[in-house]
Amino acid sequence: MEQNEVILGVDTHLDTHVGAVISDTGRLLGTLSVSTDMAGYLDLLTWANSFGPLRRAGVEGTGTYGAGLARVLRDHEIDVLEVNRPDRAMRRSRGKSDPTDAENAARAVLSGRATAIPKEQSGAAEAMRAVSVARRSAVKAKTQAINQLRALLVSAPQEIRDRLLKVKAAECVEGCIRLRSLGKTPMLQTLTTTLRLLAKRWLTLAEELKALDTMLDSLTSQHAKRVRERFGVGPQTAAVLVALAGDNPERLKSEAALAALCGTSPLQASSGKTVRHRLNRGGDRSANNALWTIAMVRMRSDPRTRAYVERRTKEGMSNKEIHRCLKRYIVRELYPLILADLADSTASA
């Protein structure tokens, strides 16, 4: 007699994963805690299969703590679905524990609430994501370094301030990195060393950014040719949008799905006789910012976009509403190009 299907739910953590298996009728069959290594993943898989045929699994954090487990499950031809954490109302009524969260993940798959297919993280899109992550932190650290250097110069003795504080960051850094001694007092000796170190840090980060930008330019030119050809799309914005789509773009069923991921899908904000939409504050904010950047470039330099802005302004739309519409139109334009570029990338891998 053929056994009924069972469903696995997993609550993921850095050092341990907790799995729960339920039957196709929703009965809890058992829970198990395993280590986050290959032996632990295989133990969890073997244990889950002991209850019956396993074809579907709901996993929390497939892009972070659950990435390794998700890859193993996919390799064993199990459909992996991304599961969001339980809503606050459910947690208040049922409590919070790892086995409970794992059980909730399995029930989300059984009920059909969990439908998101996780990224595969195995190709060009994941490479772009990795470089973009490093670039974001480098930009932030570089800005922080020059701000700290300027703050020290602003409060320094007037003679030092007049000599070293410049409007351009590069000139400010150049003067500080060549410092030998500002004086013999402990304060001046310490200030000399600190300014020189901050200047060296800024230069190091500037070189790091050049290397990362070169990598992004190469990756996007090779794996996102169609996207890069569109007006206003540069290496950074192209990389962010392609990375958001992931290496398995079939998970994006329509342009509306990509718009929702970017936080550009319009949300109803109607009341009474007023019918309007508002900005979406959800989605991936880095991707939303990439669309914002493309829209800004087009609003400044693209004649067609400038004509659109002028027409919509005359119709009474605010700048925020116009920007929201532009971002949605850009998603519509780029969606088929992203799919085509990723398909080419997968075919050539």
GUKOL-941659 format. One record per residue (C-alpha): residue in three letters; x, y, z. Coordinates in steps of 0.001 Angstrom, whole numbers, plus 500000, padded with zeros to 6 digits. Each point is the difference from the previous one (the first is absolute). Layout:
N
+------+--------+--------+--------+
! rest !     c1 !     c2 !     c3 !
+------+--------+--------+--------+
!  ALA !      X !      Y !      Z !
...
+------+--------+--------+--------+
END
This chain:
349
+------+--------+--------+--------+
! rest !     c1 !     c2 !     c3 !
+------+--------+--------+--------+
!  MET ! 500000 ! 500000 ! 500000 !
!  GLU ! 501408 ! 503373 ! 498990 !
!  GLN ! 500781 ! 502342 ! 502893 !
!  ASN ! 498538 ! 503482 ! 500072 !
!  GLU ! 502253 ! 503003 ! 499454 !
!  VAL ! 501584 ! 501719 ! 502988 !
!  ILE ! 501139 ! 503630 ! 500176 !
!  LEU ! 503133 ! 501328 ! 501671 !
!  GLY ! 500254 ! 503400 ! 501684 !
!  VAL ! 503322 ! 501395 ! 501222 !
!  ASP ! 500838 ! 502826 ! 502385 !
!  THR ! 503593 ! 500977 ! 499166 !
!  HIS ! 502757 ! 501420 ! 502214 !
!  LEU ! 503751 ! 500491 ! 499783 !
!  ASP ! 501050 ! 496818 ! 501843 !
!  THR ! 496866 ! 497835 ! 499997 !
!  HIS ! 496904 ! 499407 ! 497898 !
!  VAL ! 496747 ! 498692 ! 501462 !
!  GLY ! 497766 ! 497973 ! 497709 !
!  ALA ! 496368 ! 498945 ! 500389 !
!  VAL ! 498117 ! 497491 ! 497860 !
!  ILE ! 496225 ! 500024 ! 499569 !
!  SER ! 497704 ! 497663 ! 498077 !
!  ASP ! 497869 ! 501043 ! 497042 !
!  THR ! 497110 ! 500349 ! 502464 !
!  GLY ! 501949 ! 502401 ! 502220 !
!  ARG ! 500909 ! 497603 ! 502832 !
!  LEU ! 503377 ! 500681 ! 501627 !
!  LEU ! 502175 ! 496887 ! 499598 !
!  GLY ! 503197 ! 501134 ! 501725 !
!  THR ! 502740 ! 502602 ! 500449 !
!  LEU ! 503793 ! 499754 ! 499778 !
!  SER ! 502949 ! 502342 ! 500623 !
!  VAL ! 503110 ! 499579 ! 497815 !
!  SER ! 503349 ! 501728 ! 499541 !
!  THR ! 500563 ! 502399 ! 497093 !
!  ASP ! 502378 ! 497828 ! 497995 !
!  MET ! 499661 ! 497411 ! 497260 !
!  ALA ! 499621 ! 497141 ! 502494 !
!  GLY ! 497215 ! 501881 ! 501786 !
!  TYR ! 498174 ! 500803 ! 496749 !
!  LEU ! 500105 ! 496346 ! 498902 !
!  ASP ! 498855 ! 498837 ! 503454 !
!  LEU ! 497015 ! 502359 ! 499761 !
!  LEU ! 499180 ! 498766 ! 496498 !
!  THR ! 500233 ! 496320 ! 500981 !
!  TRP ! 497905 ! 500585 ! 503124 !
!  ALA ! 497278 ! 501863 ! 498072 !
!  ASN ! 499824 ! 497276 ! 497341 !
!  SER ! 499493 ! 497369 ! 502704 !
!  PHE ! 496447 ! 501318 ! 500499 !
!  GLY ! 499079 ! 499726 ! 496313 !
!  PRO ! 500842 ! 501436 ! 496565 !
!  LEU ! 501323 ! 503550 ! 500337 !
!  ARG ! 499406 ! 502277 ! 497000 !
!  ARG ! 499551 ! 503478 ! 501516 !
!  ALA ! 501819 ! 501944 ! 502715 !
!  GLY ! 499467 ! 503440 ! 501494 !
!  VAL ! 503222 ! 501635 ! 501166 !
!  GLU ! 500493 ! 503305 ! 501805 !
!  GLY ! 502930 ! 502163 ! 498878 !
!  THR ! 500915 ! 498207 ! 496754 !
!  GLY ! 502278 ! 502923 ! 499113 !
!  THR ! 501898 ! 499988 ! 503298 !
!  TYR ! 500150 ! 497267 ! 502668 !
!  GLY ! 497926 ! 497587 ! 497918 !
!  ALA ! 501946 ! 500368 ! 496727 !
!  GLY ! 502076 ! 496829 ! 500468 !
!  LEU ! 497010 ! 497869 ! 500955 !
!  ALA ! 497948 ! 501364 ! 497086 !
!  ARG ! 502733 ! 498960 ! 497553 !
!  VAL ! 500115 ! 496452 ! 501427 !
!  LEU ! 496216 ! 499651 ! 499848 !
!  ARG ! 499910 ! 501195 ! 496384 !
!  ASP ! 502775 ! 497541 ! 499101 !
!  HIS ! 497702 ! 497240 ! 501287 !
!  GLU ! 497154 ! 501249 ! 497771 !
!  ILE ! 497942 ! 501476 ! 502822 !
!  ASP ! 498042 ! 503179 ! 499281 !
!  VAL ! 501242 ! 502679 ! 502403 !
!  LEU ! 497743 ! 502930 ! 500878 !
!  GLU ! 501015 ! 503161 ! 501844 !
!  VAL ! 498049 ! 500472 ! 503226 !
!  ASN ! 499634 ! 503326 ! 501764 !
!  ARG ! 499925 ! 500142 ! 503774 !
!  PRO ! 496545 ! 499521 ! 501571 !
!  ASP ! 497957 ! 503167 ! 500438 !
!  ARG ! 499895 ! 501604 ! 503428 !
!  ALA ! 496386 ! 499002 ! 500679 !
!  MET ! 500841 ! 496321 ! 499511 !
!  ARG ! 503067 ! 500256 ! 502215 !
!  ARG ! 497993 ! 501646 ! 502759 !
!  SER ! 497396 ! 497246 ! 499908 !
!  ARG ! 502337 ! 496998 ! 499592 !
!  GLY ! 503235 ! 501148 ! 501615 !
!  LYS ! 503540 ! 499967 ! 498627 !
!  SER ! 502426 ! 497077 ! 499785 !
!  ASP ! 502170 ! 498467 ! 497300 !
!  PRO ! 497870 ! 496828 ! 499646 !
!  THR ! 496868 ! 502177 ! 499792 !
!  ASP ! 501557 ! 502185 ! 497304 !
!  ALA ! 501053 ! 496900 ! 498042 !
!  GLU ! 496476 ! 498584 ! 500260 !
!  ASN ! 498547 ! 503329 ! 498844 !
!  ALA ! 502344 ! 499925 ! 496982 !
!  ALA ! 498698 ! 496561 ! 499015 !
!  ARG ! 496380 ! 501098 ! 500465 !
!  ALA ! 500628 ! 503063 ! 497807 !
!  VAL ! 500996 ! 497642 ! 497181 !
!  LEU ! 497022 ! 497690 ! 500606 !
!  SER ! 497489 ! 502876 ! 500013 !
!  GLY ! 501457 ! 501620 ! 496892 !
!  ARG ! 501033 ! 503216 ! 501800 !
!  ALA ! 503660 ! 499350 ! 499173 !
!  THR ! 500422 ! 500379 ! 496236 !
!  ALA ! 503308 ! 501877 ! 499586 !
!  ILE ! 502748 ! 498069 ! 498211 !
!  PRO ! 503408 ! 500845 ! 501521 !
!  LYS ! 502985 ! 501176 ! 497975 !
!  GLU ! 502473 ! 497339 ! 498941 !
!  GLN ! 503083 ! 502173 ! 500733 !
!  SER ! 502215 ! 498138 ! 497574 !
!  GLY ! 500698 ! 502207 ! 496988 !
!  ALA ! 500684 ! 503480 ! 498658 !
!  ALA ! 497168 ! 501635 ! 501967 !
!  GLU ! 501460 ! 498749 ! 503280 !
!  ALA ! 503453 ! 501227 ! 498942 !
!  MET ! 498540 ! 503473 ! 499392 !
!  ARG ! 498259 ! 499900 ! 503374 !
!  ALA ! 503253 ! 499153 ! 501797 !
!  VAL ! 501891 ! 502861 ! 498335 !
!  SER ! 497122 ! 502419 ! 500647 !
!  VAL ! 499983 ! 499106 ! 503697 !
!  ALA ! 503740 ! 500666 ! 500270 !
!  ARG ! 499666 ! 503244 ! 498031 !
!  ARG ! 497210 ! 501318 ! 502221 !
!  SER ! 502063 ! 499513 ! 503151 !
!  ALA ! 503105 ! 501527 ! 498358 !
!  VAL ! 498049 ! 503131 ! 498983 !
!  LYS ! 498623 ! 500326 ! 503515 !
!  ALA ! 503423 ! 499544 ! 501628 !
!  LYS ! 501647 ! 502458 ! 497594 !
!  THR ! 497387 ! 502649 ! 500770 !
!  GLN ! 500417 ! 499368 ! 503712 !
!  ALA ! 503791 ! 500348 ! 499755 !
!  ILE ! 499909 ! 503404 ! 498266 !
!  ASN ! 497290 ! 501245 ! 502384 !
!  GLN ! 502141 ! 499037 ! 503005 !
!  LEU ! 503077 ! 501604 ! 498463 !
!  ARG ! 498134 ! 503244 ! 499308 !
!  ALA ! 498529 ! 500012 ! 503516 !
!  LEU ! 503485 ! 499789 ! 501502 !
!  LEU ! 501241 ! 502824 ! 497779 !
!  VAL ! 497023 ! 502228 ! 500812 !
!  SER ! 500835 ! 499854 ! 503713 !
!  ALA ! 503788 ! 500120 ! 499524 !
!  PRO ! 502085 ! 503126 ! 500744 !
!  GLN ! 499289 ! 502775 ! 497507 !
!  GLU ! 503389 ! 499792 ! 498261 !
!  ILE ! 499561 ! 496249 ! 499339 !
!  ARG ! 496398 ! 500472 ! 498908 !
!  ASP ! 500886 ! 502750 ! 497510 !
!  ARG ! 502820 ! 497901 ! 498548 !
!  LEU ! 498328 ! 496593 ! 499675 !
!  LEU ! 496219 ! 500455 ! 499805 !
!  LYS ! 499015 ! 500129 ! 496320 !
!  VAL ! 496681 ! 499916 ! 498180 !
!  LYS ! 500954 ! 497015 ! 497838 !
!  ALA ! 500437 ! 496723 ! 501842 !
!  ALA ! 502993 ! 498908 ! 497896 !
!  GLU ! 501913 ! 503241 ! 500771 !
!  CYS ! 499218 ! 499629 ! 503696 !
!  VAL ! 501284 ! 496406 ! 499992 !
!  GLU ! 503104 ! 500909 ! 497993 !
!  GLY ! 501037 ! 502616 ! 502547 !
!  CYS ! 499402 ! 497701 ! 502992 !
!  ILE ! 501797 ! 496956 ! 498608 !
!  ARG ! 503253 ! 501982 ! 499575 !
!  LEU ! 499999 ! 501224 ! 503590 !
!  ARG ! 503183 ! 499442 ! 501989 !
!  SER ! 499442 ! 501961 ! 503220 !
!  LEU ! 497572 ! 502700 ! 501090 !
!  GLY ! 501787 ! 500637 ! 503289 !
!  LYS ! 501622 ! 498398 ! 503027 !
!  THR ! 497072 ! 500026 ! 502438 !
!  PRO ! 498159 ! 496673 ! 500572 !
!  MET ! 496843 ! 501424 ! 498429 !
!  LEU ! 501766 ! 501145 ! 496818 !
!  GLN ! 501986 ! 496757 ! 499678 !
!  THR ! 496827 ! 497951 ! 500367 !
!  LEU ! 498146 ! 502236 ! 497540 !
!  THR ! 502792 ! 499553 ! 497434 !
!  THR ! 499829 ! 496208 ! 500203 !
!  THR ! 496193 ! 499919 ! 499958 !
!  LEU ! 499672 ! 502265 ! 496979 !
!  ARG ! 502599 ! 497998 ! 498094 !
!  LEU ! 498266 ! 496683 ! 500796 !
!  LEU ! 496578 ! 501304 ! 498966 !
!  ALA ! 501467 ! 501334 ! 496749 !
!  LYS ! 501614 ! 496619 ! 499270 !
!  ARG ! 496699 ! 498273 ! 500747 !
!  TRP ! 498180 ! 502292 ! 497545 !
!  LEU ! 502545 ! 499304 ! 497255 !
!  THR ! 499854 ! 496249 ! 500613 !
!  LEU ! 496227 ! 500028 ! 499754 !
!  ALA ! 500160 ! 502118 ! 496838 !
!  GLU ! 502249 ! 497372 ! 498385 !
!  GLU ! 497686 ! 497254 ! 501228 !
!  LEU ! 497026 ! 501767 ! 498417 !
!  LYS ! 501827 ! 500261 ! 496673 !
!  ALA ! 500640 ! 496251 ! 500047 !
!  LEU ! 496381 ! 499224 ! 500900 !
!  ASP ! 498665 ! 502359 ! 497321 !
!  THR ! 502231 ! 498303 ! 497428 !
!  MET ! 498616 ! 496612 ! 501047 !
!  LEU ! 496402 ! 501236 ! 499750 !
!  ASP ! 500627 ! 501555 ! 496604 !
!  SER ! 501448 ! 496725 ! 498717 !
!  LEU ! 497231 ! 497831 ! 501473 !
!  THR ! 497138 ! 502180 ! 498750 !
!  SER ! 501568 ! 500479 ! 496549 !
!  GLN ! 500247 ! 496228 ! 499656 !
!  HIS ! 496809 ! 498821 ! 501724 !
!  ALA ! 497636 ! 503009 ! 499789 !
!  LYS ! 500653 ! 501407 ! 496533 !
!  ARG ! 496391 ! 500832 ! 499163 !
!  VAL ! 499361 ! 501721 ! 503334 !
!  ARG ! 503199 ! 502057 ! 499711 !
!  GLU ! 498931 ! 501281 ! 496563 !
!  ARG ! 496951 ! 501801 ! 501409 !
!  PHE ! 500213 ! 503731 ! 500663 !
!  GLY ! 501108 ! 500871 ! 503547 !
!  VAL ! 501000 ! 496474 ! 501033 !
!  GLY ! 503586 ! 499700 ! 501259 !
!  PRO ! 502051 ! 497104 ! 501419 !
!  GLN ! 498839 ! 500506 ! 503602 !
!  THR ! 496281 ! 500332 ! 499258 !
!  ALA ! 500060 ! 497109 ! 497519 !
!  ALA ! 501787 ! 497750 ! 502489 !
!  VAL ! 497519 ! 500748 ! 502785 !
!  LEU ! 496968 ! 499264 ! 497815 !
!  VAL ! 501428 ! 496800 ! 498496 !
!  ALA ! 501077 ! 498788 ! 503456 !
!  LEU ! 496471 ! 500591 ! 501278 !
!  ALA ! 498576 ! 497794 ! 497240 !
!  GLY ! 502436 ! 497209 ! 500896 !
!  ASP ! 501536 ! 497223 ! 497951 !
!  ASN ! 496636 ! 498247 ! 499578 !
!  PRO ! 497854 ! 502760 ! 498450 !
!  GLU ! 497116 ! 497586 ! 499444 !
!  ARG ! 499070 ! 500811 ! 503598 !
!  LEU ! 498784 ! 503384 ! 498658 !
!  LYS ! 496655 ! 499137 ! 498442 !
!  SER ! 499357 ! 503485 ! 498621 !
!  GLU ! 501252 ! 503566 ! 499938 !
!  ALA ! 497597 ! 500682 ! 502881 !
!  ALA ! 501959 ! 497510 ! 502118 !
!  LEU ! 503246 ! 501866 ! 499288 !
!  ALA ! 498282 ! 503321 ! 500754 !
!  ALA ! 498838 ! 498630 ! 503357 !
!  LEU ! 503528 ! 498792 ! 500813 !
!  CYS ! 501326 ! 503493 ! 499207 !
!  GLY ! 497292 ! 501718 ! 502051 !
!  THR ! 498615 ! 501811 ! 496950 !
!  SER ! 496622 ! 498297 ! 499717 !
!  PRO ! 497347 ! 502694 ! 500575 !
!  LEU ! 497937 ! 499683 ! 503171 !
!  GLN ! 496407 ! 501195 ! 500265 !
!  ALA ! 499584 ! 503164 ! 502077 !
!  SER ! 496453 ! 500892 ! 499028 !
!  SER ! 497411 ! 501422 ! 502355 !
!  GLY ! 496528 ! 501352 ! 499299 !
!  LYS ! 500011 ! 501881 ! 496714 !
!  THR ! 503790 ! 500025 ! 499801 !
!  VAL ! 501455 ! 497210 ! 497857 !
!  ARG ! 503792 ! 499801 ! 500075 !
!  HIS ! 503006 ! 497769 ! 500649 !
!  ARG ! 502910 ! 500558 ! 502336 !
!  LEU ! 503679 ! 499091 ! 500209 !
!  ASN ! 500837 ! 496450 ! 501050 !
!  ARG ! 502352 ! 499955 ! 503016 !
!  GLY ! 500623 ! 496251 ! 499765 !
!  GLY ! 502246 ! 497914 ! 497764 !
!  ASP ! 503765 ! 500079 ! 499588 !
!  ARG ! 501096 ! 503548 ! 500717 !
!  SER ! 503305 ! 499664 ! 498111 !
!  ALA ! 498102 ! 499031 ! 496853 !
!  ASN ! 497521 ! 502804 ! 500622 !
!  ASN ! 502907 ! 502426 ! 500281 !
!  ALA ! 501456 ! 498670 ! 496734 !
!  LEU ! 496704 ! 500743 ! 498236 !
!  TRP ! 499907 ! 503432 ! 501646 !
!  THR ! 503487 ! 500722 ! 498629 !
!  ILE ! 499031 ! 498916 ! 496468 !
!  ALA ! 496855 ! 502138 ! 500176 !
!  MET ! 501976 ! 503043 ! 501182 !
!  VAL ! 502517 ! 499646 ! 497156 !
!  ARG ! 497178 ! 499764 ! 497472 !
!  MET ! 498127 ! 502954 ! 501492 !
!  ARG ! 503113 ! 502122 ! 499544 !
!  SER ! 501243 ! 498802 ! 496604 !
!  ASP ! 497421 ! 497931 ! 498116 !
!  PRO ! 497710 ! 502195 ! 497795 !
!  ARG ! 497196 ! 497447 ! 500013 !
!  THR ! 499995 ! 499749 ! 503797 !
!  ARG ! 500162 ! 503767 ! 500413 !
!  ALA ! 496957 ! 500365 ! 497746 !
!  TYR ! 498167 ! 497396 ! 502105 !
!  VAL ! 500850 ! 501840 ! 503240 !
!  GLU ! 498779 ! 503283 ! 498542 !
!  ARG ! 496715 ! 498464 ! 498862 !
!  ARG ! 499330 ! 498268 ! 503316 !
!  THR ! 500856 ! 503146 ! 501949 !
!  LYS ! 497380 ! 501924 ! 498009 !
!  GLU ! 497502 ! 497281 ! 500912 !
!  GLY ! 500596 ! 500801 ! 503672 !
!  MET ! 502200 ! 497088 ! 501055 !
!  SER ! 502641 ! 500605 ! 502678 !
!  ASN ! 503690 ! 499257 ! 499468 !
!  LYS ! 499758 ! 496920 ! 502247 !
!  GLU ! 497105 ! 498627 ! 497973 !
!  ILE ! 501788 ! 500638 ! 496723 !
!  HIS ! 503121 ! 498305 ! 501330 !
!  ARG ! 497944 ! 497009 ! 501125 !
!  CYS ! 498476 ! 499660 ! 496520 !
!  LEU ! 503411 ! 500301 ! 498330 !
!  LYS ! 501493 ! 497265 ! 502180 !
!  ARG ! 497103 ! 497702 ! 499133 !
!  TYR ! 500452 ! 500695 ! 496277 !
!  ILE ! 503737 ! 499306 ! 500290 !
!  VAL ! 499249 ! 496600 ! 501575 !
!  ARG ! 497661 ! 499246 ! 497069 !
!  GLU ! 502749 ! 500940 ! 497560 !
!  LEU ! 502826 ! 498091 ! 501715 !
!  TYR ! 498117 ! 496831 ! 501038 !
!  PRO ! 500251 ! 498149 ! 496638 !
!  LEU ! 503599 ! 501185 ! 499553 !
!  ILE ! 501036 ! 498621 ! 503398 !
!  LEU ! 498387 ! 496642 ! 499190 !
!  ALA ! 501724 ! 499851 ! 496607 !
!  ASP ! 503425 ! 500899 ! 501447 !
!  LEU ! 499701 ! 497406 ! 502780 !
!  ALA ! 498857 ! 497345 ! 497517 !
!  ASP ! 503093 ! 500671 ! 497885 !
!  SER ! 502201 ! 499901 ! 503085 !
!  THR ! 498540 ! 496664 ! 501106 !
!  ALA ! 500362 ! 498515 ! 496519 !
!  SER ! 503670 ! 500984 ! 499781 !
!  ALA ! 500855 ! 498722 ! 503505 !
+------+--------+--------+--------+
END
